[in-house]
Amino acid sequence: MTHNENPPTVILALDTGGEGTKFIYDANASQVQAATSCYMEPQMVKLPHSAIAQLQGNKISVALPENMCWVGSGQEFYALGYLASSKFQGSKALSKSKVETAIYKTLGAIWVIKRKLDLEAKFTLDVAVVLPPYELSDKSYFEEQLRRQARRFTTPDGEMSVDINKFLCFPEGAGTFLLYKGQSSTAQIQQKDIALVMLGYRNASVLVSRRGLLDVIASCELGMYRAIEQIVKRSSNQSEKWLVSAVAKAGWNVEKEALINLVNSSDSNRKSYELDLLITAITESRLEYFFQLKNWLDETIPKEAPVIIFCGGTAEYLRQPLKQAFPERCLFHAGVEIPSPLDTAGLGCRLLDIYGIYRFFSHNISK
């Protein structure tokens, strides 16, 4: 994009979830750049200024911006995503509130967009974010802090100053409901109750549309990481870092081929033993987890809702037991698929919620 005195206003829809930061962006004023998506690992770590100086001293890099991202605000500096994970052993910080980490992850996403779109250090941004329902009370604080810190923050390219124009905040799952609403008749929405269950890595949330009026019913920390924690405890020398993707690839049927690389022993007998132990750990842990989740869903989902929309990456992993537990009521991911050109990181259904938010935001931003 050619630099000019009137840079475009950028649209950003963003989710800083426990499984990673996912965002869709577009420079709407250019009418050239199509919307695209980006993914950053969930890790984040606070750094001393000396570490930042060392990073800046490395002039040999061809890394993508999402893989070399750090930001500074005032005297505080944070490495984000792959950089935090690979170089500084950063954590997912699941015990912290999402708002606490989301501000810096949003600043990181803004810098990545600046690089991707070849923008100057100053531009205007319209942003929509999603938060867990139980953190929506913090949305005013999030907006205030983001507006303030975006006006002056430090990046690998130097100082940036971004003006936040429009800001919207939605509960997780709202984007999927908007997609469902967009392909359903108004009468269908207005004449029945529809439950929407968002199952992410950290949280599980239930939203209900009562004849068209969407409301948050409940939210709890019953995301997939509950099962991963138990798998780590039950297995030998396993860590969350490698387990998450391997368990997802192994699927509900627990395909051995997806797990072999997690077993490090060179002795064939020991390798077979560790693999069997890991399979048993996965099978038992996820069963316990699903029983907890189902009990909570049974108590939370309105009995009168004829349709339950399940969404999120954990919902896809649990597709088989969910269909058995809620027969004839299940609709996964609102029946919508992400356009393949937009899904640059292969996130699939995990990008769906923010895709719904982006579509709603971009279509209504000029109104």
N, C-alpha and C positions, 0 to 999 in steps of 0.2 A: 504494500500500500504506500502510495506516495505521501510524504510528509507535507502538510500544508498548515496554513494559519487557522483553519477551522476543522480540526479533527472530528471524526464522527463520534456520535454518542454510541457507546457500546452497551448491548444488552447482555446481561449475565444471569443465568439461573443456576443455582449451586446447592449441593448437598454435601456437607462435610461429615459423612457417616463413619461408623466404626470400621467399615471394611474399605474405606478410601474416600477421597474427595472427588466427586463427580460433578462436572459442570458443562453446560452448553452455552455458547456465546455467539454473538454476531454483531458486526458493525453495521447497524441498520441504516445509517445515513449514506453509506457508500453504494448501496444497491448492487454491489459486485460480489462481496464476500458472503458466501453461503454460510448458514449456521453450521457449527461443528462442535464436537465434544472433546473432552479431555479427562484424563484420570490421573490422580496422584495417590500414591500409597498413603495409608492413614498415619504413619509415624510422624512424630514431632518432638523436637528436643531443644531446650534452651542452651545457648552457647555464649561463652565469653567473647569479648571483642577480639582477643588474640586469635581465636579460631576463625573468625570472619576475615581478619587480615591475612591469615594463611590461605584461605580459600581464594581471596582476591589476588594473591600472589601467583596462583597457578594460571598461567596464561595459555596453556595448551589444553583446550577442551572443545570437543565437537558434540557434547551432550545436548539432548533436547532440554528446553528450559524447565519442563516439569520434573526432570531428573537432576537438576542442579539448583534447586530453588531454596533460597533463604530470604528472610525479611527482617528488618529492624524497625522498632518504633521507640523513640526516646533512647534509653540506654539498654533496651532489651532486644536480643537477637535470637531468632529461631530458625533452625534448619527444618525443612519440611519434606515429606514424601520420601522418595528413594534416597536422597542425600542424607536425610536423618537416619534412615534405616541402615544404609550400607556403610556409612563412614562414622556415624556417631552413636550407633546402637539405640536409636530413639524408640520410644514406646508408643503404643496406640492411645495411651492416656484415657482408657475407658472409664476410669474412676472419677475423672473430672467431668464437670458439666460440659455439654456440647458447646454452649455459648462461650465458655472460657477459652476453648481451643479454636472455635470457628472464626473468630475475628482474625487471627493470624493466618489461618488457612485461606481465608477469603483474600487477604492482602497478597498471599502467595499466588493465588489464582489470577488476581489482577495483573501481577507482574508477568506471569506466563502468557496471558492474553496480550499484554503489551508487546512481548517478544513475537508471539505468533502472528499478530497483525501488523508488526513493524510500526508501532505507534510512537509518538513522542512521549516524553515523561509526564505530560499534562493532558488529560482528556476527561470527558464526562461519562458517567456510568449509571445505567438503570439496572438495579439488582433485585432479584427475588431469591429468597432462601427458604429452606425447610428446616424445621426444628422438631424434636420429639414433642408430642403434645404436652407433657408435663413441664417443658421448659418454655412454653409459649409466653408465660408471664414475664420472661426476660427479654422479650423481643424489643421493647423500647430501649433497654440498656444496650442490646446488641446494635441497634440502629445508631444510637448516639455515639457509641465507641467507634463503630466502623466509619461513620462520617468524619469523626474527629481525626482518627489515625490515618485514614486514607488521604487526608489533605497533605500529610508529610510523613513519608516512610522511606526506608532505605532498602535497596535491592542490589543484586550483582551489577546492575547498570548504573547505580548511583541513586540519587534521591528522586522520588516520584511524588506528584501531587495530583490526586484524582478527586474530582467533585462528584459526590453521590447525588444524583438528581432524584429519581424515584426509587423507593424502597418498599418492598412487600415481603411479608413473612407468612408462611403457610405451615400447617401441621403436616408431618410425614404422612403420606397416603393421599393427600388432597389432589396431587397431580394425577394419580391413577384414577381417582373419581372423576376428575374433569375430562379425562380421555373417555371414560365410560359414558359420561353425560353427552359428550360430543357425538357418539355414534348411536345413541338411544333417542327415542321420541320423547318429547316433553311429557306426554301423557304417561309413558312408562315410568318416568322418574317421579311424577307427581302423585301417582296412585298407589305406590307401595313403599315399604321400608327396604332399604338396601344396606347390608353390613359390609364394611370394608376392613380387612385385616392386613395391616402392614407388618411383615415379619422381616426384620433386619438382622444385622450381626449383633447389635447390642440390645435393641428394644423390640417389643411387640406392642402394637397399638390397635385399638378397635375404634373406627369411626362409623357412624350410622347416619344415613340420609333418611329422614322421616318425611316422606312425601315431598322430597326436594330440598329439605332443610338439613344441611350437613352439620353434624355435631360430633365432638370428641367424647367418647364414652369412657375409655380407660386406656392406660398405658402402663407397662411394667418392664423390668429388665429381664425379659425371658427371650433374648435373642440367641442366635446360634452359638455365641461364645460360651454359653452355659454348658453346652454339650462338649465343646472343645476343651474347656477346663477339666472336665471329668476324664476325657480321653487321655490328656496329659498325665493325670494322676494314676491312671490304670495301666499305662503303657511304659515301655522301657526307653529312656533317653530320647523322648520326643519333645518338641517345642511347638508352641502355637504358630510361630512364624511359618513353618513348613506344613503343618497339619491342615490348615484351613483349605488351601487350594487342593491338596491331595484328597481330603475327605469329600470335597465337592465333586472332584473328578471321578472318584470311586462310586459315587451315586448311592442310592438306597440299597442296591444289591451288593454293595461293597466289592467291587471288582479288584482282585489282587494286583493286577498290572499297574494300577494307579498308585499303589502303596509301596511297591518294591524299592523305589529309590529312597524311602524313608528309613530302610533297614541298612545299617552301616557295617554289620559284622561280615567278615570275610569267610568265616567258617560256615559251611553249607548247613550243618545241623542247627547251629545257633541262629543263622539267618531265617530258617524255616520256623524255628521256635518264636523268634521275635515278630515275624510276620503274623503268625497265628495269634500271638498275644495282642498285637495291634488290632487285628480284625475283631477279636472278642471285645477289646476295649471300646471300639467304635460301636459295635452292635449293642452292647449293654448301656453305654453312656447315652446314646441317642434315644434308646427306648425310655430310659428314665426321664430324659429331657422332654420327649414328646408327651409322656404322661402328665408331667407338670404343665406343659403348655396347653394340652387339651382340657385339663381340668379348669384352667383359667379361662379358656375360650368358652367352655360350656356355661360358665357362670356369667360371662360378659356379653356374648353375642345374643341379641334379642331372639327369642324363639319364633317370633312372628315374621322375621325377615326371610323371604323366600329365596333370596340370592345373597351369597357371601362371596365377595371378591377378595381373593387372596393375592397378595403382591409382595415383592421383595425377593432377594436372593435366597433367603431361608425358606420362603414359601415354595420356591421351585425345588429345592432339595427335599422338602417334605411333601411333595405333590402326592405321592402314592398313599401314605397314611392319612393325609388330610381328605382325600377323596373317599377313603373308607370310613372316616370318622363323620364326615358331613355329606353323605350321598345325596345326589340330586339337587344340592344347593350350591355346589362349588363353581366358581368361574375364576380362572387363573389369569392374573395380569390384565383384567378387563377385556380379554380377548383381543388385545392390541399387541403388535410387534413393532419394535424400533426400526425405522428405515435403515437399511444396511449402510448407506453412505455416511450416515450420522454416527453410527456406532463404531468409531475408529479404534477403540480399545477392546472390542469384543465383549462388552459388559452385558449385553442382552437385556433381560428383564430388570437387572439392577439399575439400568439407566431410565427405566420407564417413568418413574415418579417425577424425576426432574424434567423429563421430556414433556410431560403433561403441564408442568408449571411453566416451562419455556413457551409452549404453544399459547397458553392462556395469556401470559405476560406480554409476549410479542404482538399478539392480535389486539390486545386492549390498551397498549401503552400510549397510543396516540389519541385515545378517546377521552 
